[in-house]
């Protein structure tokens, strides 16, 4: 049985969430009305995972999260609104140690909960298996274990020509990207395309936040944009992002969510579009933390056609799902902890 603590100031929301998870058959559920109760029950009940509201009386979710991570760290999924203010608070929660978040539904609670049921249950299950960064993180591999593979000669030659880096990431991604993207130098010659599973309303705030932290320019791909070296393009939440050519120029543009793919912005869809308009030998594809298998097929094909691919290692991944699937398919040129990913990309690109 998975022990789950639900924290929300709405009695009706707590009841609906309890019924939802109890119906799964393998959850033992406790409830808390505010942050104070959450901190106390976390110590007593010792849950495997917590869902946490942000706006609550007596003690808000962010304060409660900081105390939970200090006293008894546990995987936490934030239950946040889609407003810009809610997005900023959610990113602060991720910095404090939350594993993931889900947009809080609007309207009639019983109906709206049904609409997000599959996503909510999936994220809670994934969070329960997540590796916490910080106090709960696994030890880093030794320098010998983490040694980067040799730089292929084909990539050493003329590395400054046209090429792209494509990144796929899901659960645990915002914090991992915050660790990785600032390591790129400002003069990095290739554009970086990021498909981070995220709902609409969050990616703009996320891109703006990353733009402050990174030497590279970071933007949300909210419309057609010619891609340039030294820039990072974050796929717009609630849509898919593809790469195409317009008047001979590589361009990213958002498209409505493609029902063929389960997660959005879709890593698989982006990877397929990169294969259609780029020389695969000029592509580096990076699969970071996340549950599921989104992008594994396309990234494996990139490697088969001469591109280079990196799977984040289990040692650093919050959820070792997407990288593990890429490795299982034989699609990873290198398996590296997150902190070594950029160094390997730089050595390949030139």
N, C-alpha and C positions, 0 to 999 in steps of 0.2 A: 504493500500500500504506500502511495505517495502522500506525505503529510503536507497539506496546503493551508496557508493562512491568507484569508481574504480581508483586505483593509479598505474600507470605504465608509463615508459618513452617511450614505443613503441606506436605510434599512431595506428598502425594496430592491436596490441593486445588490446588496449582500445576499438577500434571499434568492434572487434569480441566479446569481453566480453559484451559490451553494447547490441549488437544484441541478444546475448544468453539470457541475463537476461530480456530484454524487451519482448522477445518472451514468457516468463513465464506468463506475463500478470499482475503481482502484484508487480513489482519492479519499483520504480522511481529512475533513474540512473543519477549520475553526475560523471564527470571525473576529474582527476588531473594528471599532467605530471611529477611531482616530489614531494619530501617531503615538500617543502615550500608551494606549492599549496595545498597539502593534509591538512596541519595544518590549513591553512586559511579557506578552504572550510568546514572542519570539524566543525569549529565554526559557519559558516554562514548557511550551509545546514542542519547541525545537523542530520547526517545519523544514521540509526539504526545499520548499519554494514559497515565495510570497508574491501576491499581487497587491500593488500599492497605489492608492489614489494620491493626487498631489494636493488639492485644495480640501483641507479638513479643519475643523475647529480644534482648539486646545493645543494640538501640535500638527503642523503640516507634514506632507509626505517627504519633503526634502530633508527636514530636520530629523524625522524619524529614520530615514534611510542612512543618514550619517551616523546616528547612534547605533543602528543595527549593524552596520559594517564595522564599527569600533568594538562592539560588545560581543556579537555572535554573527559573523558574516554568513550570509545565505543568499542564494540566487534570487533576485528580485525582478519582476516584470512590472514596469510602470503602466498604469491605466490612465492615459492622458487625453485631454481634449485636443482638437485639431486647430485651435486658435494659434496665432503667432506667439502669444504669451505662453500658451501651453507647450509649444514646441521648444522654446528657449528653456523652460523649466525642465522639460524632458531631457534635453542635452546636458543640463546641469546634473540631473540624476544619473545619467550614464557616466559622467565624470566622477561621481561619488561612488560608483560601483555597480549600478543596476545593469543587468544583463541585456534586457530588451524592453520594448514598450509596445503598446497597442493602442490605437485610437479609440477613445471612449465613444460609444455610439450615442446618437441623439434620438429624440423622439420617444415613443412609447417603449419603456425599458424591455418588456417581455418580447416585443417584436424585434427590437434592435439587437438584443443579445443573440437571438437566433441568427441574425445576419453575420455576426462575427464569431460564432461558436467555433467553427473549425480552426480559424486563425488563432483564437484565444487558447483553445485546448492544446493546439500544436506548439505554440510558443511557451506555454507553461511546462509542457512535457520536455521540450528542448532545454529550457532554463534549468529544470531539475537535474539535468545531466551536465550542465555547463561547468566549465572550469573558471573559478573566480580569479580575476587579476588582482594583484596586490597580496594581501595576507593569505588568501586562499589559493594563490596561483601555484602551479607546478614549478619545481625548480628549473632554471634554465639549463639547457644542455651544455656540456663542457665544450671548450673551443674545438677539440678534436671532433666531437659529434656534430658540431654546427658548421664545420668547414664547408665553404661554398665550392661547388663543382668548378672544374676548369672552364675557362672562357673558350667557346668554340671559335676556331680560326675564322670560319665564315662570317661570324658576327664581329670579329675584330676588324675586318676589312671594311672600310668606308661606312662606319657606323653612323655618320651624321646625315645620311640621306633620309628620304621620307619614310616614316614608320609610325606605329602607334603602340601605346601600352593600353591594354584593356584589363580592367579589374572587376571581378565579381565578388560580392560580399553580402552577408545577411546578418544573422543574429550575432551580436557583439561587434558589428562592423563600425559604427560611428567612433567608438573609442579606439579600435584598432587602426582605423584610417587616421585618426588624430595622432597616433604614434608614428605612422609610416609616412604620410604625405609631406610633413615638414622636413623630412630628410632629403627630398629632391632639391638639387641646386637650382637657383633661379634661371640659369642658362640651359636647363635640360632641353635637348633639341626636339623631342617628340611630344605630341599631345598625350594626355592621360585621360582615358574614358572610364568612368566609374558607374557601374550598375549596383547600387545599394538598395536592397529591398526596403522600401519606405513608402508610407501613404502620402497622398497629396497634402500640402500644407506644412510639411516638415523639411523638404529638401532645400527650399529657398533659405530658410534660417540656417540649415546645416552648412550650405555652401558659403554663406556670408561669414559664418563662424570660422570655417576652415580657411577662408581667404585672409583672415587676420593672422592666422597661425603659420601659414605656409609662405615660403619664398616664391612659389609658383602662384599665378593667378588662378583662383578657383571660382567657377560660376555654375549656376544651375542651368542646364540645357532646356530653357523654357520655350525656345523657338529655334528655327533653323540658324545654325551658327557655323561659319567656316572655322575649322579647327586649326590651331596654331601651336607650335612648340612652346614650352614654358607655361602651358595652361592645363588646368584640370577641369573636366566637364562632368558634373554630377547629373545623372539621369533624373528627370523630373518625376516626383512621386505621383502615383495615380496614373502613370502613363508608362510607355516603353520608349527606350532611346535606341536609335539606329544610326549607323554611319553610312553615308552615301557620297556620291560625287555629283557636284553641280558645277557646270562649266569647268570641268577638270579639277575642281577644288574639293578636297575632303571636307564634308560637312556633317555635323550631327543635327538630328531633329527629333523632337518627340512625336510619338504616335499613340493613338488610343490603345489601351491595353489589349493585347492579342489573346483571345480566349484559348488559343492553342497552348499557351504557357501558363503554369500555375502561379508563378511569383512575378512581382513587378516592382520596379523596372526589371525586365527579364534579362538575365545574364546570357541565356542561350540565344535569344533573339539578337542581342547586341553582338555576340560572338559570330553568329551566322552572317550578319551584315558586314562585319569586318572581313570575313573570308571572301565575300563577294566583291569587295572594292579595293582590297589591299593585297600586295604580294605577301603571302604568309611568312616568308623568310624575314620580313621586316615587321613582324608582330611579336610582342611579348605579352603573354596572357597570365594574369595572376589570380589565383583562387584563394580567397581568404575565408575566415571563419563564417560558419552558417550551417543551418540544418537543411537537409534535402540534397538534391542533385543538380540544381539549376546551373547550366553552363558547362557541365562535365562533358557532354557530347561534343559541343562546338570547340571547347578548348583542346580536347583530345584530337580533333580533326586538325586544329591549328598545328599541333606538334607533328602529326603525321605528314603534313605538307611542308615541314621545314621550319616552322616557327619555334619559339622557346616559351616554355610554360613553367610556372612556379606554383606549387601547392604549399600553403602554410602548414607547418608541422603540428603534430598533436601537442607538442610541448608548449606551444603558445596560443593555439586556437581556443577561443571561448567554447565553441561548439565544433567538434571535428567531424562535420558531416559533408559539406561540399568539397573541402580539400581531400577527404578520405575517398570520396567517390571518384575524383579525378585520378588519384593514385591507383585505385582499384582497376580503372580502365586502362592503365598504362599511359596516361596522358600528361604526366608530370616530368618535365626535364630535370627539375630540382625540387627537393623538399626542404624547406628552410623555416626557422622561426621568424616571426614577423619582423624583428629588428634587423634581420639580414637581407630582407627582400630588396630594398632599394639599392644596397651595395651591389647585389647580383645584377640588377637591371642596368646599373651604370656600367658595369664591366662588360655586359653584352652589347649595349648600345654604342659604347666607344668613348 
